[in-house]
Amino acid sequence: MHLTPTEFKLLVLLVRHAGKVVTHRQLLVEVWGPGAASQTHYLRVQMHGLRHKLEEVPARPRYLITEPGVGYRLREQQ
């Protein structure tokens, strides 16, 4: 499966913090840099792409979980 460099960076961050919420700000700063800290639409677009590549049913994600108003979380395997 091909991931863009940005998708890969996002996934690596989520894997490093698996099971924990990673805030919008943290993801934006670590992937795009400090100047992007308020650009949440960047995240929405990239997470949409990741879900379409990684989730069986992207509209009902099992792994890439949105924490409304806070950030995203990679669900740990149970």
C-alpha atoms as an extended CHARMM CRD file, in Angstrom:
* protein
*
        78  EXT
         1         1  MET       CA              0.0000000000        0.0000000000        0.0000000000  PROA      1               0.0000000000
         2         2  HSD       CA              1.3110000000        3.4320000000       -0.8960000000  PROA      2               0.0000000000
         3         3  LEU       CA              1.1690000000        6.1780000000        1.7340000000  PROA      3               0.0000000000
         4         4  THR       CA              2.1440000000        9.7380000000        1.0130000000  PROA      4               0.0000000000
         5         5  PRO       CA              4.9880000000       11.1140000000        3.1510000000  PROA      5               0.0000000000
         6         6  THR       CA              2.4680000000       13.1460000000        5.1640000000  PROA      6               0.0000000000
         7         7  GLU       CA              0.1900000000       10.1470000000        5.7270000000  PROA      7               0.0000000000
         8         8  PHE       CA              3.2050000000        8.1370000000        6.8300000000  PROA      8               0.0000000000
         9         9  LYS       CA              4.2970000000       10.8140000000        9.3350000000  PROA      9               0.0000000000
        10        10  LEU       CA              0.7830000000       10.9860000000       10.7930000000  PROA      10              0.0000000000
        11        11  LEU       CA              0.5670000000        7.2230000000       11.1030000000  PROA      11              0.0000000000
        12        12  VAL       CA              3.9820000000        7.0190000000       12.7960000000  PROA      12              0.0000000000
        13        13  LEU       CA              2.9080000000        9.6010000000       15.3790000000  PROA      13              0.0000000000
        14        14  LEU       CA             -0.3330000000        7.7720000000       16.0710000000  PROA      14              0.0000000000
        15        15  VAL       CA              1.4940000000        4.4350000000       16.3750000000  PROA      15              0.0000000000
        16        16  ARG       CA              4.0000000000        5.9550000000       18.8440000000  PROA      16              0.0000000000
        17        17  HSD       CA              1.0770000000        7.0650000000       20.9900000000  PROA      17              0.0000000000
        18        18  ALA       CA             -1.2170000000        4.0830000000       20.3290000000  PROA      18              0.0000000000
        19        19  GLY       CA             -4.2160000000        4.0630000000       22.6220000000  PROA      19              0.0000000000
        20        20  LYS       CA             -3.7370000000        7.7040000000       23.6180000000  PROA      20              0.0000000000
        21        21  VAL       CA             -5.3060000000       10.8050000000       22.1350000000  PROA      21              0.0000000000
        22        22  VAL       CA             -2.9110000000       12.9050000000       20.0950000000  PROA      22              0.0000000000
        23        23  THR       CA             -4.1690000000       16.4740000000       19.9210000000  PROA      23              0.0000000000
        24        24  HSD       CA             -4.8150000000       18.3310000000       16.6920000000  PROA      24              0.0000000000
        25        25  ARG       CA             -2.1260000000       20.8240000000       17.6480000000  PROA      25              0.0000000000
        26        26  GLN       CA              0.4900000000       18.1500000000       18.3750000000  PROA      26              0.0000000000
        27        27  LEU       CA             -0.1510000000       16.3950000000       15.0620000000  PROA      27              0.0000000000
        28        28  LEU       CA             -0.0800000000       19.6450000000       13.1030000000  PROA      28              0.0000000000
        29        29  VAL       CA              3.1130000000       20.9510000000       14.7090000000  PROA      29              0.0000000000
        30        30  GLU       CA              4.9850000000       17.6620000000       14.4210000000  PROA      30              0.0000000000
        31        31  VAL       CA              3.9730000000       16.9370000000       10.8260000000  PROA      31              0.0000000000
        32        32  TRP       CA              3.6690000000       20.4040000000        9.2200000000  PROA      32              0.0000000000
        33        33  GLY       CA              5.5980000000       22.6010000000       11.6650000000  PROA      33              0.0000000000
        34        34  PRO       CA              4.6710000000       25.3560000000       14.1480000000  PROA      34              0.0000000000
        35        35  GLY       CA              3.1450000000       27.6050000000       11.4950000000  PROA      35              0.0000000000
        36        36  ALA       CA              0.3770000000       25.0580000000       10.8630000000  PROA      36              0.0000000000
        37        37  ALA       CA             -0.8060000000       24.7310000000       14.4600000000  PROA      37              0.0000000000
        38        38  SER       CA             -4.2990000000       26.0330000000       13.6860000000  PROA      38              0.0000000000
        39        39  GLN       CA             -4.7960000000       24.4240000000       10.2630000000  PROA      39              0.0000000000
        40        40  THR       CA             -7.0940000000       21.5800000000       11.3280000000  PROA      40              0.0000000000
        41        41  HSD       CA             -8.4170000000       21.1520000000        7.7960000000  PROA      41              0.0000000000
        42        42  TYR       CA             -4.9860000000       19.7240000000        6.8730000000  PROA      42              0.0000000000
        43        43  LEU       CA             -5.6360000000       16.9250000000        9.3410000000  PROA      43              0.0000000000
        44        44  ARG       CA             -9.1720000000       16.2290000000        8.1710000000  PROA      44              0.0000000000
        45        45  VAL       CA             -8.0000000000       15.7940000000        4.5830000000  PROA      45              0.0000000000
        46        46  GLN       CA             -5.0720000000       13.5480000000        5.4850000000  PROA      46              0.0000000000
        47        47  MET       CA             -7.0370000000       11.4190000000        7.9600000000  PROA      47              0.0000000000
        48        48  HSD       CA             -9.7330000000       10.9550000000        5.3200000000  PROA      48              0.0000000000
        49        49  GLY       CA             -7.0730000000        9.5930000000        2.9640000000  PROA      49              0.0000000000
        50        50  LEU       CA             -5.5760000000        7.3310000000        5.6190000000  PROA      50              0.0000000000
        51        51  ARG       CA             -8.9510000000        5.9000000000        6.5300000000  PROA      51              0.0000000000
        52        52  HSD       CA             -9.7010000000        5.1040000000        2.9040000000  PROA      52              0.0000000000
        53        53  LYS       CA             -6.4120000000        3.2510000000        2.6590000000  PROA      53              0.0000000000
        54        54  LEU       CA             -6.4160000000        1.4880000000        6.0430000000  PROA      54              0.0000000000
        55        55  GLU       CA             -9.9840000000        1.0050000000        7.2210000000  PROA      55              0.0000000000
        56        56  GLU       CA            -12.3140000000       -1.6810000000        5.9150000000  PROA      56              0.0000000000
        57        57  VAL       CA            -15.2660000000        0.7360000000        6.1690000000  PROA      57              0.0000000000
        58        58  PRO       CA            -13.7910000000        4.2740000000        6.2370000000  PROA      58              0.0000000000
        59        59  ALA       CA            -17.0830000000        5.8300000000        7.3660000000  PROA      59              0.0000000000
        60        60  ARG       CA            -16.9940000000        3.6190000000       10.4870000000  PROA      60              0.0000000000
        61        61  PRO       CA            -13.3260000000        3.5090000000       11.4590000000  PROA      61              0.0000000000
        62        62  ARG       CA            -12.1470000000        0.7560000000       13.7690000000  PROA      62              0.0000000000
        63        63  TYR       CA             -8.5580000000        1.9400000000       14.1630000000  PROA      63              0.0000000000
        64        64  LEU       CA             -8.2110000000        5.6450000000       13.3600000000  PROA      64              0.0000000000
        65        65  ILE       CA            -10.5750000000        7.1540000000       15.8970000000  PROA      65              0.0000000000
        66        66  THR       CA            -11.6350000000       10.8030000000       15.9880000000  PROA      66              0.0000000000
        67        67  GLU       CA            -11.8160000000       12.3760000000       19.4350000000  PROA      67              0.0000000000
        68        68  PRO       CA            -14.1550000000       15.2990000000       18.6430000000  PROA      68              0.0000000000
        69        69  GLY       CA            -12.6980000000       18.7000000000       19.4290000000  PROA      69              0.0000000000
        70        70  VAL       CA             -9.4370000000       17.1680000000       20.6800000000  PROA      70              0.0000000000
        71        71  GLY       CA             -7.5830000000       15.0370000000       18.1480000000  PROA      71              0.0000000000
        72        72  TYR       CA             -7.1600000000       11.4630000000       16.9680000000  PROA      72              0.0000000000
        73        73  ARG       CA             -6.3340000000        8.1400000000       18.5440000000  PROA      73              0.0000000000
        74        74  LEU       CA             -5.0530000000        4.8740000000       17.1130000000  PROA      74              0.0000000000
        75        75  ARG       CA             -7.0170000000        2.1090000000       18.7790000000  PROA      75              0.0000000000
        76        76  GLU       CA             -4.7840000000       -0.5510000000       20.2660000000  PROA      76              0.0000000000
        77        77  GLN       CA             -5.4390000000       -4.1520000000       19.3620000000  PROA      77              0.0000000000
        78        78  GLN       CA             -7.4040000000       -6.0130000000       21.9780000000  PROA      78              0.0000000000
